[in-house]
């Protein structure tokens, strides 16, 4: 099993819910596993160490992370392959890699330790940097600064409220647009954090910095993180072999809600309004949900890895043909 904190030397990082994920994926069975968000490779390392019969195809849209994962997992030779792609393109990736089915699939959603800790990527207000926030800068996506420079006050407020669940979203958006109209648009992380702190106010009772929710909302918007998540889950189940397992770790209530409802739908639980005379949502019994409630981190993990505080793990098992008949 991988080291508890998931790494060695300069590549050390803390993959969240590592032990629980490895156990629920049942990786000791061996076979082909897909790590859809390989990051620095902590989960992949644990999968590969669990059995000599495991292989991992690692996907990530961050080229820097992929290169570090290749370096970290080089000792496993051909048992690990890395592909630069968005995890939502997994069907195409597997077809190109000539992988027909997988024994298990893992998606660890959200921003990685590498991205948060980088002083240049603009994900965190701990470092003063250009307000970038792109997970993949190679595909021409707008930066967070460009987004704030283009959108209307109403659109900015909607993003901050919906994706960040920030009650002062309208006030923050108004201040951002006023700055833009004065000819001094918000373009750096420190600039945005300072503006939000003044707009929201700093209170000792707050558990998090007042700019945290706004940064989270912009990151989700820049990277379209909630887009097609339901389709990804459906595609992943289709790509599993019978008895295969899908594990998804989310860090945001909106992500978790999408994952939960899609799991329910694939387990045959109708999602239609109760007054409809018949099911129209396409619910079908193709999986068994193995986590009735999401698995969360224990106190010990949260002490050593504060980022695990909001992590939620949900796992399902694809039913065999006999079980679906």
C-alpha positions, 0 to 999 in steps of 0.5 A: 500500500502507498505511504499514508500521506501518499508520496516520497520526497518532493512528490509527497502529497496527501490523497484524500480518503486513500484507505477507504477508496482502495478498499471500496474499489476492491483493487486487490482483485487486480485488473485494469483501473482508470484513475480519471484525475490522476493528479500527482498519482497518490491513489494510482500508486496505492492501486498499483501497490495493492496487487501485481496484477493491477494496471492503471490508465491515468487521465488528467487535463493538467500536463504538469501533474501528469509529468510528475505522476509519470516520474513518481510511478515510473517504477511500475513500468508498463503497468501505468500509462498516462493520457492528457485529457479531460476525464469527461472524454473517458470513452474516447480515451479508452477507445484510443488506448484500446481498453474495452472495459475496466475493473474499477474507475476513480474520479477525485474531483476538484482542484489538486494539491499541485494546483493549489500550492503553485504560486503561479497558477492563480488558484489560491490567494495564499500567493499573489499571482495572475488570476488564471485558475485554468486546469488546462491552459492548452485549450484556450479557455478563458482565465478567471481575470478574463471572465471577470472582465467580460461578464455582466454584474448579474452574471458574476453574481450568479456564478459566485452565488450558485457555485460558491454559495456566497450570500454577499455575491451581489455586493462582491459582483458590484465591487468587481464591475465598479473596479472594471469601469474605473479602468482598474480591473481585478487581475491578481489573486491578492487583488480579488481576495482584498476586494472580497474581504472588504466587501464581505467583511472579516469576522473571527467567527468565520471558519474560512477566509471570506474570499474562499467561496468566491475563489471556489466559484470562479474556479468551477466556472473557468473549468466547467467543473459541473458540466456533464458530470451526470453523463460522466457517471453514466459513461463510466458505468457503461465502461465497467465490466460486470462487478466493476466499481466506480468511486467518485470523491467530491468536494462541493455540495453541488458536485456531490448532489449530481453524483448522488442523484445519478447513482440513484437513477442508475440504481433504478430509483426514479427521479421524476416528480411524484405526480407524473403518471409514469417514469420519464427520467430513464431510471434503470437498475444497473448498479448497486450503491455500496455507500448508502451515505457518503464516506467522509474523512475521520478526525485524524485525517482532517488534522493531517490534511485539512483539504480532506475536510469537505471530501465525500466518497461515493461508490457503486458496483455494476450489476452482472447480467444475471442481476439485471434480468 
